[in-house]
């Protein structure tokens, strides 16, 4: 096949509970639509079976509306990019099956995308060049990692959580405080009116390692809450949330900038859902101005799961002629390939 210089890429994302589609022409985003599944809020977390059913219901109209917004028709599509993993097995299969159907119907190449790579490079959506190498702080509900990105598909794992991911800790503490799900954005909003120095919760540190740990912090919050009266918790809910959040972001920022300095990397990229956290973005920005390290923080709409990052990674795979067979499976536990 002949690969175009500025192909039109249709991207599809269904890894968890966001049904999303996007269209790129070359590196330029033409349209992006995401439908959130509010059905899970009543259960305090994502219900996999419900997620799959919602994707089946929402995906076709989301894709069609995205294409209408981009002012393109089916024959205009040059390739289909779709999340292959990681994610919920049923959710991934819905998106992958739909993408395969389009690829077969249009006789177009299929581009399977690693969801984690999408998050890493979401900072550069719209750019025709990538400022590699850099250090990436990947922070989400399932991942907390420091990754040395040497180039696309060339990664070295520098540090990672030894227990809970940061986003998971936010959700669990949100339940402890009785503020609901998802804990991350709710704690972030609540903490804006609280005192981050109200209570000093523990910060993890491992000698000779850039690893993280949030289990001890989560337990410390639990014990603290159990010792207090209900009235005290209600009166100081914002302060407790702010103090917990401050402990998390200080550990993330301290470890990331320490690693960047040691590796002599002058660019730090934030990625993942927790990269939307107000306190994390503010502290990382302050530290960047103090150290001279350039900080990249994704647009808020690209922090959570989205199809724009999938289509953008599809563009780069297309440019490198990395198409996939229509027999590719969903990989719920797909990981980055590290060259350590």
C-alpha positions as CSV (number, residue, x, y, z in Angstrom):
1,X,0.0,0.0,0.0
2,X,1.0,3.6,-0.4
3,X,1.4,5.6,2.8
4,X,0.2,9.3,2.6
5,X,2.1,12.2,4.1
6,X,-0.9,13.6,5.9
7,X,-3.3,10.7,6.3
8,X,-6.8,11.0,7.8
9,X,-6.8,8.8,11.0
10,X,-9.9,7.7,12.8
11,X,-9.2,7.0,16.4
12,X,-11.3,4.8,18.8
13,X,-11.0,4.5,22.6
14,X,-13.0,2.1,24.7
15,X,-10.5,0.9,27.3
16,X,-12.6,1.6,30.4
17,X,-15.6,3.8,30.8
18,X,-15.1,6.6,28.2
19,X,-16.5,6.0,24.8
20,X,-14.5,8.3,22.5
21,X,-13.6,8.9,18.9
22,X,-11.3,11.4,17.2
23,X,-10.2,12.3,13.7
24,X,-6.8,13.6,12.7
25,X,-5.5,14.9,9.3
26,X,-1.8,14.4,9.6
27,X,-0.8,15.7,13.1
28,X,-3.8,18.1,13.2
29,X,-6.9,17.3,15.3
30,X,-10.1,17.8,13.3
31,X,-12.6,16.6,15.9
32,X,-12.9,14.7,19.2
33,X,-16.0,13.5,21.1
34,X,-16.1,11.6,24.3
35,X,-19.2,10.2,26.1
36,X,-18.8,9.5,29.8
37,X,-20.6,6.6,31.4
38,X,-22.4,8.0,34.5
39,X,-24.0,4.7,35.2
40,X,-21.0,3.7,37.3
41,X,-21.3,6.5,39.9
42,X,-23.9,4.6,41.8
43,X,-21.6,1.7,42.4
44,X,-18.5,3.6,43.6
45,X,-16.4,2.3,40.7
46,X,-16.5,1.0,37.2
47,X,-18.7,-2.1,36.6
48,X,-17.0,-4.0,33.7
49,X,-20.2,-5.6,32.3
50,X,-22.1,-2.3,32.4
51,X,-19.1,-0.6,30.7
52,X,-19.1,-3.0,27.8
53,X,-22.9,-2.5,27.3
54,X,-22.6,1.2,27.3
55,X,-19.8,1.1,24.7
56,X,-21.9,-1.1,22.5
57,X,-24.7,1.5,22.7
58,X,-22.6,4.6,22.4
59,X,-19.8,3.8,20.0
60,X,-21.5,4.0,16.6
61,X,-23.2,7.4,17.2
62,X,-20.0,8.8,18.8
63,X,-18.0,7.8,15.8
64,X,-20.6,9.2,13.3
65,X,-20.8,12.5,15.2
66,X,-17.1,12.8,15.3
67,X,-16.8,12.3,11.5
68,X,-19.6,14.8,10.9
69,X,-17.8,17.3,13.1
70,X,-14.6,16.7,11.1
71,X,-16.5,17.1,7.8
72,X,-15.3,13.8,6.4
73,X,-16.9,10.7,4.9
74,X,-16.0,7.1,5.2
75,X,-14.0,6.9,2.0
76,X,-11.8,9.8,3.3
77,X,-10.5,7.6,6.2
78,X,-6.9,6.3,5.5
79,X,-6.5,4.2,8.6
80,X,-8.2,3.2,11.9
81,X,-6.4,3.5,15.2
82,X,-7.8,1.7,18.2
83,X,-6.8,1.0,21.8
84,X,-5.5,-2.5,22.0
85,X,-4.8,-2.4,25.7
86,X,-4.4,-2.1,28.6
87,X,-8.0,-1.9,29.9
88,X,-11.1,-3.9,30.7
89,X,-11.3,-7.0,28.4
90,X,-14.9,-6.5,27.4
91,X,-14.6,-2.8,26.8
92,X,-11.5,-3.3,24.7
93,X,-13.2,-6.0,22.6
94,X,-16.1,-3.7,21.7
95,X,-13.8,-1.0,20.3
96,X,-11.4,-3.4,18.7
97,X,-14.3,-5.4,17.0
98,X,-15.8,-2.1,15.7
99,X,-12.5,-0.9,14.4
100,X,-11.8,-4.2,12.6
101,X,-15.2,-4.0,11.0
102,X,-14.5,-0.6,9.6
103,X,-11.0,-1.7,8.4
104,X,-12.5,-4.6,6.6
105,X,-15.3,-2.6,5.1
106,X,-13.1,0.2,3.8
107,X,-10.0,-2.0,3.1
108,X,-7.9,0.2,5.3
109,X,-5.0,-0.6,7.6
110,X,-5.6,-1.1,11.3
111,X,-3.3,0.5,13.9
112,X,-3.4,-1.1,17.4
113,X,-2.3,1.5,20.0
114,X,-1.0,1.0,23.5
115,X,-3.2,3.2,25.7
116,X,-0.2,4.1,28.0
117,X,1.8,5.4,25.0
118,X,-1.2,7.5,24.1
119,X,-1.2,9.2,27.5
120,X,2.6,9.8,27.3
121,X,2.4,11.5,24.0
122,X,-0.9,13.4,24.6
123,X,1.2,16.4,25.6
124,X,2.3,16.8,21.9
125,X,-1.0,16.5,20.1
126,X,-0.8,18.7,17.0
127,X,3.0,18.7,16.8
128,X,4.8,17.2,13.8
129,X,8.0,16.7,15.9
130,X,8.5,15.0,19.3
131,X,10.9,16.6,21.8
132,X,12.6,13.3,22.8
133,X,14.3,12.3,25.0
134,X,12.4,13.3,28.2
135,X,11.3,11.9,31.6
136,X,7.6,11.1,32.0
137,X,5.7,11.0,35.2
138,X,2.8,8.7,34.4
139,X,0.1,9.0,37.1
140,X,-3.3,7.4,36.9
141,X,-5.7,5.0,38.6
142,X,-3.6,2.0,37.6
143,X,-0.1,3.4,37.0
144,X,2.5,5.5,38.9
145,X,5.7,5.3,37.0
146,X,8.8,7.3,36.0
147,X,9.7,6.5,32.5
148,X,12.8,7.6,30.5
149,X,11.4,8.1,27.0
150,X,14.3,7.9,24.6
151,X,12.0,7.8,21.5
152,X,8.7,6.3,20.5
153,X,8.7,2.6,21.6
154,X,12.0,3.1,23.4
155,X,11.5,3.3,27.1
156,X,13.4,2.7,30.3
157,X,11.5,2.2,33.6
158,X,13.2,4.5,36.2
159,X,10.7,4.1,39.1
160,X,7.3,2.8,40.0
161,X,4.8,2.3,42.8
162,X,5.4,-0.7,45.1
163,X,1.7,-0.9,46.0
164,X,-1.2,1.4,45.2
165,X,-1.1,3.7,42.2
166,X,-1.6,7.4,43.1
167,X,-5.1,7.5,41.4
168,X,-6.1,4.4,43.3
169,X,-5.1,6.0,46.6
170,X,-7.2,9.1,45.7
171,X,-10.3,6.9,45.1
172,X,-9.8,4.9,48.3
173,X,-9.3,8.0,50.4
174,X,-12.3,9.6,48.7
175,X,-14.4,6.6,50.0
176,X,-12.9,6.9,53.5
177,X,-14.0,10.5,53.6
178,X,-17.4,9.7,52.2
179,X,-17.2,12.1,49.3
180,X,-17.9,9.7,46.6
181,X,-16.4,8.4,43.3
182,X,-14.2,9.2,41.5
183,X,-12.1,10.4,44.4
184,X,-9.4,12.2,42.4
185,X,-11.3,15.1,41.0
186,X,-13.6,15.3,44.1
187,X,-10.7,15.6,46.5
188,X,-9.0,18.1,44.2
189,X,-12.0,20.3,44.2
190,X,-12.6,20.0,47.9
191,X,-8.9,20.6,48.7
192,X,-9.1,24.1,47.1
193,X,-10.8,25.4,50.2
194,X,-8.7,23.4,52.7
195,X,-5.3,23.9,54.5
196,X,-2.7,21.5,53.0
197,X,-0.7,21.9,56.2
198,X,-3.6,21.0,58.6
199,X,-2.2,17.5,59.2
200,X,1.2,16.1,58.1
201,X,0.7,12.7,56.6
202,X,3.7,10.4,55.9
203,X,5.7,10.7,52.6
204,X,7.4,7.6,51.3
205,X,11.1,7.5,50.5
206,X,13.3,4.6,49.4
207,X,17.1,5.1,49.6
208,X,18.8,4.5,46.2
209,X,15.4,4.2,44.4
210,X,13.0,6.4,42.6
211,X,10.0,4.1,43.6
212,X,6.8,5.3,45.2
213,X,4.5,3.9,47.8
214,X,1.0,5.1,48.8
215,X,-0.2,2.2,50.9
216,X,1.2,3.6,54.1
217,X,-0.2,7.1,53.4
218,X,-3.6,5.6,52.7
219,X,-3.5,3.6,56.0
220,X,-2.4,6.8,57.9
221,X,-5.4,8.6,56.6
222,X,-7.7,5.7,57.6
223,X,-6.3,5.6,61.2
224,X,-6.6,9.4,61.4
225,X,-10.2,9.4,60.3
226,X,-11.1,6.6,62.7
227,X,-9.8,8.6,65.7
228,X,-11.9,11.6,65.0
229,X,-15.5,12.3,65.6
230,X,-18.0,12.6,62.8
231,X,-18.5,16.3,63.6
232,X,-14.7,16.9,63.4
233,X,-14.4,15.2,60.1
234,X,-17.3,17.3,58.7
235,X,-15.8,20.5,60.0
236,X,-12.4,19.8,58.6
237,X,-13.1,17.7,55.5
238,X,-11.5,20.1,53.1
239,X,-8.4,20.4,55.4
240,X,-8.0,16.6,55.5
241,X,-8.4,16.3,51.8
242,X,-5.9,19.0,51.2
243,X,-3.4,17.5,53.6
244,X,-3.7,14.1,51.9
245,X,-3.4,15.6,48.5
246,X,-0.3,17.6,49.5
247,X,1.4,14.4,50.7
248,X,0.8,12.7,47.3
249,X,1.9,15.5,45.1
250,X,5.0,16.3,47.1
251,X,6.2,12.7,46.7
252,X,5.4,12.6,43.0
253,X,7.1,16.0,42.3
254,X,10.1,15.4,44.5
255,X,10.9,12.0,43.0
256,X,10.3,13.1,39.4
257,X,12.6,16.2,39.6
258,X,15.2,14.2,41.5
259,X,15.3,11.6,38.7
260,X,15.3,14.2,36.0
261,X,18.3,15.9,37.5
262,X,20.2,12.7,38.1
263,X,19.6,11.6,34.5
264,X,20.5,15.1,33.2
265,X,17.1,15.3,31.4
266,X,15.9,18.9,30.9
267,X,12.3,18.0,30.0
268,X,9.6,16.5,32.3
269,X,6.3,15.3,31.0
270,X,3.2,14.7,33.1
271,X,0.7,12.1,31.8
272,X,-2.4,10.2,33.0
273,X,-5.6,11.1,34.7
274,X,-3.9,12.4,37.9
275,X,-2.0,14.9,35.7
276,X,-5.2,16.9,35.8
277,X,-4.8,17.5,39.5
278,X,-4.5,21.2,40.3
279,X,-2.0,20.9,43.1
280,X,0.3,18.5,41.1
281,X,0.3,20.9,38.1
282,X,1.0,23.9,40.3
283,X,3.8,22.3,42.3
284,X,5.4,20.8,39.2
285,X,5.3,24.2,37.5
286,X,6.9,25.9,40.5
287,X,9.6,23.3,40.7
288,X,10.3,23.6,37.0
289,X,10.8,27.4,37.3
290,X,13.2,26.8,40.1
291,X,15.3,24.2,38.4
292,X,15.2,25.2,34.7
293,X,13.6,21.9,33.7
294,X,10.9,22.4,31.1
295,X,7.6,21.0,32.2
296,X,5.0,19.6,29.8
297,X,1.5,19.3,31.2
298,X,-1.3,18.0,28.9
299,X,-4.4,19.9,28.2
300,X,-7.0,18.9,30.8
301,X,-9.2,17.2,28.1
302,X,-6.3,14.9,27.3
303,X,-5.5,13.8,30.8
304,X,-8.3,11.4,31.2
305,X,-9.0,8.6,28.7
306,X,-9.6,10.1,25.2
307,X,-9.5,9.1,21.5
308,X,-7.4,12.1,20.5
309,X,-4.3,10.5,22.0
310,X,-5.1,7.2,20.3
311,X,-5.6,8.8,16.9
312,X,-2.4,10.8,17.3
313,X,-0.4,7.7,18.2
314,X,-2.0,6.0,15.2
315,X,-0.7,8.9,13.0
316,X,2.9,8.1,14.3
317,X,2.5,4.4,13.8
318,X,1.2,5.1,10.2
319,X,4.2,7.3,9.5
320,X,6.4,4.5,10.6
321,X,4.3,2.0,8.5
322,X,3.5,0.0,11.7
323,X,0.1,-1.4,10.7
324,X,-1.3,-4.5,12.3
325,X,-3.1,-7.7,11.2
326,X,-6.9,-7.8,11.6
327,X,-6.4,-10.8,13.9
328,X,-4.8,-8.7,16.7
329,X,-6.4,-9.5,20.0
330,X,-7.3,-7.3,22.9
331,X,-4.6,-7.2,25.6
332,X,-6.1,-6.2,29.0
333,X,-2.7,-6.3,30.7
334,X,-0.7,-4.8,27.9
335,X,2.4,-3.1,29.2
336,X,5.1,-0.8,27.8
337,X,8.2,-2.7,26.5
338,X,11.1,-1.5,28.7
339,X,14.7,-1.8,27.5
340,X,16.2,-1.8,31.0
